[in-house]
């Protein structure tokens, strides 16, 4: 994207920018709603409001570019009801399309991993439908490939301690 530089971005707590909850809810519902049965923007908004924390999960981070949100990621208790024994999860990693391939998601993921370590978690999980190789480049290991709500996904884990 022309004119975009990583120096123009900052990673912040959603808790400090609640005015962006509605727009982020819309992004995430559009991108990931298929993975949550009976998902609505209203339910997503309610979950995001609960993730306005800084010291306990759920926690959501935003990337701001010139004061406007362009990406998000969360650290949550569980992201797959089929695996309640795995926790916590990197979830809802999303970057607006015009800002992709500029390191935004990579920065968010690093911040979430650091946050999980600060909260004394030894490992972190995620699932992805198409980015297993991307996460594998950062040390995430596949646990399984499975069907989840009609989609083929890869369940992955990262040891952080």
C-alpha positions as CSV (number, residue, x, y, z in Angstrom):
1,X,0.0,0.0,0.0
2,X,1.4,3.3,-1.0
3,X,2.4,5.6,1.9
4,X,2.1,3.0,4.6
5,X,4.9,2.6,7.0
6,X,5.1,0.5,10.2
7,X,6.2,3.6,12.0
8,X,2.7,5.0,11.4
9,X,1.1,2.3,13.5
10,X,0.7,1.6,17.2
11,X,-0.7,-1.4,19.0
12,X,-3.2,-0.5,21.8
13,X,-5.7,-2.1,24.1
14,X,-9.3,-2.2,22.9
15,X,-10.1,-1.3,26.5
16,X,-8.7,2.2,25.8
17,X,-10.6,2.6,22.5
18,X,-14.1,1.3,23.1
19,X,-15.5,3.6,20.4
20,X,-14.0,1.1,17.9
21,X,-15.9,-2.0,19.2
22,X,-18.8,-1.7,16.7
23,X,-16.6,-1.5,13.6
24,X,-14.2,-4.3,14.8
25,X,-17.3,-6.4,15.5
26,X,-18.5,-5.9,12.0
27,X,-15.1,-6.9,10.5
28,X,-14.8,-10.0,12.7
29,X,-18.4,-11.1,12.1
30,X,-17.9,-10.9,8.3
31,X,-14.5,-12.7,8.4
32,X,-15.1,-15.4,11.1
33,X,-18.9,-15.5,11.7
34,X,-19.1,-18.9,10.0
35,X,-17.2,-20.5,12.8
36,X,-19.7,-19.6,15.5
37,X,-23.1,-21.0,15.3
38,X,-26.0,-18.5,15.5
39,X,-23.4,-15.7,15.3
40,X,-24.7,-12.1,15.0
41,X,-22.9,-8.8,15.1
42,X,-24.7,-8.1,18.4
43,X,-23.3,-11.2,20.0
44,X,-19.8,-10.4,18.6
45,X,-20.1,-6.9,20.0
46,X,-21.0,-8.3,23.4
47,X,-18.0,-10.6,23.4
48,X,-15.7,-7.8,22.3
49,X,-17.0,-5.6,25.2
50,X,-16.0,-8.4,27.6
51,X,-12.5,-8.5,26.1
52,X,-11.8,-4.9,27.2
53,X,-9.3,-6.1,29.7
54,X,-5.6,-5.6,30.2
55,X,-4.5,-8.1,32.9
56,X,-6.8,-11.1,32.4
57,X,-8.3,-12.9,29.4
58,X,-10.2,-12.2,27.3
59,X,-8.0,-9.4,26.0
60,X,-8.3,-7.7,22.6
61,X,-5.6,-5.5,21.0
62,X,-6.0,-3.1,18.1
63,X,-3.6,-1.7,15.5
64,X,-4.2,2.0,14.9
65,X,-2.9,3.7,11.8
66,X,-3.1,7.5,12.1
67,X,-5.7,7.0,14.9
68,X,-8.0,4.6,13.0
69,X,-8.2,0.8,13.6
70,X,-6.7,-1.3,10.8
71,X,-6.3,-4.7,12.6
72,X,-7.0,-6.7,15.7
73,X,-6.2,-9.9,17.6
74,X,-7.4,-11.4,20.9
75,X,-6.2,-13.7,23.6
76,X,-9.2,-15.7,24.8
77,X,-10.0,-18.6,27.0
78,X,-11.3,-20.9,24.2
79,X,-11.9,-20.6,20.5
80,X,-13.1,-24.1,19.7
81,X,-15.9,-25.6,21.7
82,X,-14.7,-29.0,20.5
83,X,-11.5,-28.5,22.5
84,X,-12.4,-27.1,25.9
85,X,-9.2,-28.5,27.4
86,X,-7.0,-26.2,25.3
87,X,-6.4,-22.7,26.6
88,X,-5.6,-19.8,26.0
89,X,-6.1,-19.1,22.3
90,X,-4.8,-16.5,19.8
91,X,-8.1,-15.6,18.1
92,X,-9.6,-13.1,15.6
93,X,-6.4,-12.1,14.0
94,X,-7.6,-9.7,11.3
95,X,-6.1,-6.9,9.2
96,X,-8.0,-4.7,6.8
97,X,-7.2,-5.9,3.3
98,X,-5.5,-2.7,2.1
99,X,-3.0,-3.0,5.0
100,X,-2.1,-6.7,4.6
101,X,1.4,-7.9,3.8
102,X,2.9,-5.0,5.8
103,X,3.6,-6.8,9.1
104,X,0.5,-5.8,10.9
105,X,-0.7,-9.3,11.8
106,X,2.9,-10.3,12.6
107,X,3.2,-7.5,15.1
108,X,-0.2,-8.3,16.7
109,X,0.7,-12.0,17.0
110,X,4.0,-11.1,18.7
111,X,2.2,-8.8,21.1
112,X,-0.4,-11.5,22.0
113,X,2.4,-14.1,22.6
114,X,4.3,-11.7,24.8
115,X,1.1,-10.9,26.7
116,X,0.4,-14.7,27.2
117,X,3.9,-15.1,28.6
118,X,3.4,-12.2,31.0
119,X,0.2,-13.9,32.2
120,X,2.3,-17.0,32.8
121,X,0.8,-19.3,30.1
122,X,3.2,-21.9,28.9
123,X,1.5,-22.5,25.5
124,X,-1.1,-20.9,23.3
125,X,-3.4,-22.4,20.7
126,X,-5.1,-21.3,17.4
127,X,-7.0,-22.7,14.5
128,X,-6.7,-21.6,11.0
129,X,-8.4,-22.5,7.7
130,X,-5.6,-21.4,5.3
131,X,-2.7,-19.9,7.2
132,X,-1.0,-22.9,8.8
133,X,2.2,-22.3,6.8
134,X,2.3,-18.7,7.8
135,X,2.0,-19.6,11.5
136,X,4.4,-22.5,11.1
137,X,7.1,-19.9,10.0
138,X,6.9,-18.5,13.6
139,X,7.2,-21.8,15.4
140,X,3.6,-22.9,15.7
141,X,3.2,-26.6,15.4
142,X,0.2,-28.4,13.9
143,X,-1.8,-30.6,16.4
144,X,-4.4,-31.9,14.0
145,X,-6.4,-31.2,10.8
146,X,-10.1,-31.5,11.3
147,X,-13.5,-30.3,10.2
148,X,-14.9,-27.4,12.3
149,X,-18.4,-26.1,11.4
150,X,-18.1,-27.5,7.9
151,X,-14.6,-26.0,7.3
152,X,-11.3,-27.8,7.1
153,X,-9.0,-26.3,9.7
154,X,-5.6,-26.9,11.3
155,X,-5.4,-26.8,15.1
156,X,-1.9,-25.4,16.2
157,X,0.1,-24.9,19.3
158,X,3.0,-22.7,20.3
159,X,5.2,-23.4,23.3
160,X,6.1,-20.0,24.8
161,X,8.0,-21.1,27.9
